[in-house]
Amino acid sequence: MAFASPAFSHPHIFAEARVEIIAANDGTLQELRNVWRFDDIFSSSVLMDFDKNSDLKLDHSELNEIAKTIRESLGDYSYFTFITKDGASSEVAKPEVFNVDFKDNQLLVFFVAKPKAPMKIGGRMTFGVYDPTLYTAIDFAKDEDMMVEGEAFSACTQKVVRPDPDEVIAQNQANLTEAFFNDPAGTDMGKLFATRLEVTC
């Protein structure tokens, strides 16, 4: 799968996304429910790669194989899920729920991400869903596509932050070297371009 491929100066795969950030009844972060819809070109390449019986459809076993492949390849990239609290990063556990579907010629991915260690909701938290290598562009078309749910978030304020790429480049010109574009996985620059949800409690 192309998810594990090295990136260069611009994305090669595009996906529209939605994430629901759920609080548990005990005031901890329960999970992030992700839905991704991939572009037609990438979706077609997945169909060609995984349609083992060449019937131009993806049956249950083929869809399961896609889900397994994507989940394994995303493991090296924190499942494109990044959580911080007061500046400290929270490691993400391997998703137990990970499903794919193929509708209207587009690949759909559904998965649930959870923090490895319990995290109490509070302070300043950020939630980002993005590819740190910039190979895949995860796009949240509307602010409502990043949302929180649960009583623990009721006293919190939230805002979706959409960095301006031109400003990011201008402010980080010295760091955007040829080495970055050849191996962005070795840097953390991808997060500077990513849409994120900031929650303050």
Beta strands, then each sheet from edge to edge (+ up, - down):
strand 1: 13-23
strand 2: 29-38
strand 3: 81-85
strand 4: 88-90
strand 5: 98-103
strand 6: 106-113
strand 7: 124-129
strand 8: 136-139
strand 9: 146-149
strand 10: 157-161
strand 11: 196-200
sheet 1: 5+ 6- 2+ 1- 8-
sheet 2: 5+ 6- 2+ 1- 9-
sheet 3: 4+ 3- 7+ 11- 10+
end
